[in-house]
């Protein structure tokens, strides 16, 4: 134990921690501590049947992990690519998770409607966890989800997408639309 914050906050957390410690590891990891988050992500990526972790990119000064289950990509494509009834897709790079930055894509589920407000609920789409907030990181994130679901090239309207990313991704907003930037 390094600090007081390492102590469990209750019986459920204590039980969970014990279960995690007891979980079987591959033979080459037996007897080692489970403190390497990157190794855990790579092992999860290798063992999952349905893809959830789409990409892990490790560079000298950046680590990028792209998370997007298949059903989420299908739903995003469904609600954002129809020219008649579409949801605005928003890139939101505002979340800070300690040393990591978290960028997510959000959209509205057009089949649902809130009784109170009368609007469709906002849904969280694919997520990128990374160290740097730069154009290259965002470009790789968007390109990864487009490679996973090519229909996403046809998104009708991107909000908060830097204009400089549009040509790199072969994206174009339809006639009459202007992309908004938050730079």
N, C-alpha and C positions, 0 to 999 in steps of 0.2 A: 504494500500500500504506500503510494507516494504522498497522498494528501487526504484530508478529511472528506473531500468530495468523492473519493473512491469507495467509501462505505455505502452499502445499499440503503435506500431511503425507506424501505419497508419490506415485508415478507415476500411480496410478489417479485420485486426487483431482485431480491436475494435468491429466490427460486430460479428466476430466469437466468441469472449469472451462473448459477451452478449447472443448469442445463446446457448452457453454451460451452462451459468448460468441459463437460462430459461428452459433447458431440464428437463423433468419430472424425479423425483426420486421415487423409491419405497416408499410406505407409511411409513415404519419404518425409512427412512432417511429424511423425509420432515423437512425442517427448519435447516438442518445441512450443513456446508460448504462441498464443493466437493474437499477437499485437500488430501484425503487419496488415493494415487495411487494404493496401493495394493487392497483396497476395490473395486475400479473401475475395476481393472483387474478381480477380482473374480466375480463381477456382470456381466461383459462382457462375461466371460467364461460360466456363468450359462444361459445367455440369448441367446447366439448365436445358430443358427440352424445348420450350418455347423461348425465342429470343426476347430478352428484356434489356440486357446490357448490350447495346449495339456496337459500341466502340470504346476501346481504352487506348489512349494515345499518351505515351510518355516521352517527353522531350527534355532537353537540358534544363529549361526554365519554365516548363509548363506540363501539367498533367490534365488530361481531359477525359471525362467519362460521360458517354451519352446513354441515357436510359429512355427506352420507348418500347412498350409492349405492342404487339401486332394489332390488338383490338383498338388501342388508342390511336395508332396511325390510321387505321381504317376509318374510325370515327372522325378524325381530323380531316381526312380527305373528303368524307361524305358531306360534312357541314361547311367546308370552305372552298369547294371547287365548282359548285353549281352557280351559274350566272343568274339564275332566276331568284334563288333564295339562298344567300350565303352568309356565313359568319365572318366577321373580321378576325384575322389571326394576329395576335400580338406577341412580339418578342419582348420579354421582360427580364433584363439582366440586373435586377436590383437586390437579390438576396445574398447575404453574407453568412457563410457557415464556418466561422472560425477562420482558418487559413484559406478556405476555399470560397469561391464565388459560385453562385447557383443561378443559372439562366433557364427560364422556362418559357414554354409557348402556351398561350391560353386562347380559348375560343368559346363560343356559346353553343350549347346543345339546343338546336332549334326545334327538336321534337318535344321538349319539356317547357313548361311555363309556370312561373311562380304565381300562386293565387293572390298573394299580397301585392307584389309589384307589377305583375303582368308581363315580366320580361323573362327571357330564357336564362338559365343559370350558366355561369362561367365555369368552364371545365379546364383542368390543368392538362396540358399536353406533354410532349416530350421534354426531358430535363437534361441539361448539361451541367456537370460539376467540373470546375476548372480553377486554375490559379490566376490567370490573366484575363482582363476585359479588353480584348483587342479585336480588330477586324478579322484576323486569321482564325481566332478561336470561334467567333460567331459563324464565319464562313464554313469551317469544318463541321460545326454543329448542324447547320442547315443542310449542308451537302450530305451528311450522314443520314438524316431522316429522309431526304429526297432519294438517296440511293436505296433506302429500305422500302420506300413507297413512291415510285416515280410519278404517280398521279398528283403528288403534292407540288409539282412544278406548275400546276394549273391553279394554284391558290389565287382567288380573285383579288383579295386586298390584304396586304401586310401593313400593320401599324407598328411604328417604332422600329422599323427596319432601316438601318443606315443605307442611304441611296447608293453608296459605293459598293454594297454587296449585290445589288440587283444584277449587274452584268456578269459577275463571276458565277452566279448560280443559274443563269439562263432564265431568270424570273422576270416577269414584267406585269405590272398592274394593268388591268384592262383600260380601254379608252376612257378618258375623263377623270380617272382617279389620280390622286397625288399621294405619294407615300409621305407619312409624317416621320420626322426624325427627332430624336431626343439627344442630340449631341451638343 
